[in-house]
Amino acid sequence: MLKTLTSAIKNPDVRKKLFFVLLLIVFFRLGCFITVPGVNTITLSDQMAASANGITGLIDIISGGAFSRFSVFAMSISPYITASIVIQLLGFIIPSLEKMMKEGGEDGKAKVNRYTKILTIVLATVEAAGIYIAYKDSGIFIHPGFFTGFLVVCSLVAGTALLMWLGEQITTKGVGNGISMLIFVGIIAGLPSFATTLYGIIFTATGFSTTGLITALGLVIGAIVLIAAVVFVQQSERRIPVQYSKKVVGRKMYGGQSTHIPLKLAMAGVMPIIFASAFMTFPAMFLQIFIPDIATQTGFWAGVYKFSIATSTSNGVPIGYSIANAAVYLLLIVGFTFFYTFATFNPAEVSSNIKKNGGFIPGIRAGKPTTEYLKSIMTKLTWFGAVFLAIVAIIPMLVRFTDLNIAFGGTSILIIVGVALEIVQQLESQLVMRHYKGFLD
């Protein structure tokens, strides 16, 4: 692998793309340290330290610490992700949009991309306004008012729009998916914090701790095991054999070949966790906008708020709320896994395509039996993938009940591994196109 990477760097075209991506990543990280105008940085530090484990924790991890600094990239690329998800879901509901996605060609993709960008700006504006309203009375703004709010909202929306442009540039002129790359960089930016945490566990205020050393080793080993499990599940697939019958066209014979349909164990990837997290945390974000001091209140809405933030923190949340939240969270992950998997893989459509091309699955009749067979296989694989995602997602919630303050969780590792594998595969394909050996050789 290192030899292939060396060959990639020696190749002028690939090296240019890698340096281009690196330049944009440096630009992204620099922007994470530029605070929006009108913010009192001293008060901001105290305010964000108090809410580091709250509802803002996940946003801060994805943005690479930009949210805790209230930088121009504080919202990261999350509005674009939300807009993309909404457009995809609308594609299953609106026939004209679905036709545009599947049969529109390059023009259709361009229109869908334009709709996604417009929706991104709208969502970013709403989210930026909500953030300003939520923190307006916290003292982090020097002169809170309409002008300051307008300036903050414009700065945050402009930052998201710039990140959206950077992601497109990485996708078209670099290596890998630009949006995934920005999320990936934001998460791995927390590695120094993770290393500092491990050092603090081993060397406490009283000196070297043997118990801390064992704990730190356990965390490292656990992370390695989790990464290996994620790689195994991401790369594993069930291959359904397909045999195509022979047919004569003119004087030539076509068909008669054997192939397979690769079905991934976790076809939905990390999307069900993102959906479930957004669904669970939305009530808390909504309540924080209209009731800034909801965390200190009591009553029905305060209970809803505590139930919602139990996904992100256990501080000040009764154990009953956390257990109920975890149960609902896991059920949502399982439900969204099935929804997203069968939304992207239609057994009836695959069966119809196989039949039209003169193919069949050995031992299974064409038509409805093939559809039922594929549906049965997908259901079993999806159950496995859903349970695996649920286990990965519940790990951070279990760690929070200990004294450990670990920024990395199962979701972060799942995103990191998924993006890393995608980058490796794309880089490998580019090397193969230039007559280099692949990573697997």
Rosetta blueprint (number, residue, H / E / L):
1 M L
2 L H
3 K H
4 T H
5 L H
6 T H
7 S H
8 A H
9 I H
10 K H
11 N L
12 P H
13 D H
14 V H
15 R H
16 K H
17 K H
18 L H
19 F H
20 F H
21 V H
22 L H
23 L H
24 L H
25 I H
26 V H
27 F H
28 F H
29 R H
30 L H
31 G H
32 C L
33 F L
34 I L
35 T E
36 V L
37 P L
38 G L
39 V E
40 N L
41 T H
42 I H
43 T H
44 L H
45 S H
46 D H
47 Q H
48 M H
49 A H
50 A H
51 S L
52 A L
53 N L
54 G L
55 I L
56 T H
57 G H
58 L H
59 I H
60 D H
61 I H
62 I H
63 S L
64 G L
65 G L
66 A L
67 F L
68 S L
69 R L
70 F L
71 S E
72 V L
73 F L
74 A L
75 M L
76 S L
77 I L
78 S H
79 P H
80 Y H
81 I H
82 T H
83 A H
84 S H
85 I H
86 V H
87 I H
88 Q H
89 L H
90 L H
91 G H
92 F L
93 I L
94 I L
95 P H
96 S H
97 L H
98 E H
99 K H
100 M H
101 M H
102 K H
103 E H
104 G L
105 G H
106 E H
107 D H
108 G H
109 K H
110 A H
111 K H
112 V H
113 N H
114 R H
115 Y H
116 T H
117 K H
118 I H
119 L H
120 T H
121 I H
122 V H
123 L H
124 A H
125 T H
126 V H
127 E H
128 A H
129 A H
130 G H
131 I H
132 Y H
133 I H
134 A H
135 Y H
136 K H
137 D H
138 S H
139 G L
140 I L
141 F E
142 I L
143 H L
144 P L
145 G L
146 F H
147 F H
148 T H
149 G H
150 F H
151 L H
152 V H
153 V H
154 C H
155 S H
156 L H
157 V H
158 A H
159 G H
160 T H
161 A H
162 L H
163 L H
164 M H
165 W H
166 L H
167 G H
168 E H
169 Q H
170 I H
171 T H
172 T H
173 K H
174 G L
175 V L
176 G L
177 N L
178 G H
179 I H
180 S H
181 M H
182 L H
183 I H
184 F H
185 V H
186 G H
187 I H
188 I H
189 A L
190 G L
191 L H
192 P H
193 S H
194 F H
195 A H
196 T H
197 T H
198 L H
199 Y H
200 G H
201 I H
202 I H
203 F E
204 T E
205 A L
206 T L
207 G E
208 F E
209 S L
210 T H
211 T H
212 G H
213 L H
214 I H
215 T H
216 A H
217 L H
218 G H
219 L H
220 V H
221 I H
222 G H
223 A H
224 I H
225 V H
226 L H
227 I H
228 A H
229 A H
230 V H
231 V H
232 F H
233 V H
234 Q H
235 Q H
236 S L
237 E E
238 R E
239 R E
240 I E
241 P E
242 V E
243 Q E
244 Y E
245 S L
246 K L
247 K E
248 V E
249 V E
250 G L
251 R L
252 K E
253 M E
254 Y E
255 G L
256 G L
257 Q L
258 S E
259 T E
260 H E
261 I E
262 P E
263 L E
264 K E
265 L L
266 A L
267 M L
268 A L
269 G L
270 V L
271 M H
272 P H
273 I H
274 I H
275 F H
276 A H
277 S H
278 A H
279 F H
280 M H
281 T H
282 F H
283 P H
284 A H
285 M H
286 F H
287 L H
288 Q H
289 I H
290 F H
291 I L
292 P L
293 D L
294 I H
295 A H
296 T H
297 Q L
298 T L
299 G L
300 F H
301 W H
302 A H
303 G H
304 V H
305 Y H
306 K H
307 F H
308 S H
309 I H
310 A L
311 T L
312 S L
313 T L
314 S L
315 N L
316 G L
317 V L
318 P L
319 I H
320 G H
321 Y H
322 S H
323 I H
324 A H
325 N H
326 A H
327 A H
328 V H
329 Y H
330 L H
331 L H
332 L H
333 I H
334 V H
335 G H
336 F H
337 T H
338 F H
339 F H
340 Y H
341 T H
342 F H
343 A H
344 T H
345 F L
346 N L
347 P H
348 A H
349 E H
350 V H
351 S H
352 S H
353 N H
354 I H
355 K H
356 K H
357 N L
358 G L
359 G E
360 F E
361 I L
362 P L
363 G L
364 I L
365 R L
366 A L
367 G L
368 K H
369 P H
370 T H
371 T H
372 E H
373 Y H
374 L H
375 K H
376 S H
377 I H
378 M H
379 T H
380 K H
381 L H
382 T H
383 W H
384 F H
385 G H
386 A H
387 V H
388 F H
389 L H
390 A H
391 I H
392 V H
393 A H
394 I H
395 I H
396 P H
397 M H
398 L H
399 V H
400 R L
401 F L
402 T L
403 D L
404 L L
405 N L
406 I L
407 A L
408 F L
409 G L
410 G H
411 T H
412 S H
413 I H
414 L H
415 I H
416 I H
417 V H
418 G H
419 V H
420 A H
421 L H
422 E H
423 I H
424 V H
425 Q H
426 Q H
427 L H
428 E H
429 S H
430 Q H
431 L H
432 V H
433 M H
434 R L
435 H L
436 Y L
437 K L
438 G L
439 F L
440 L L
441 D L
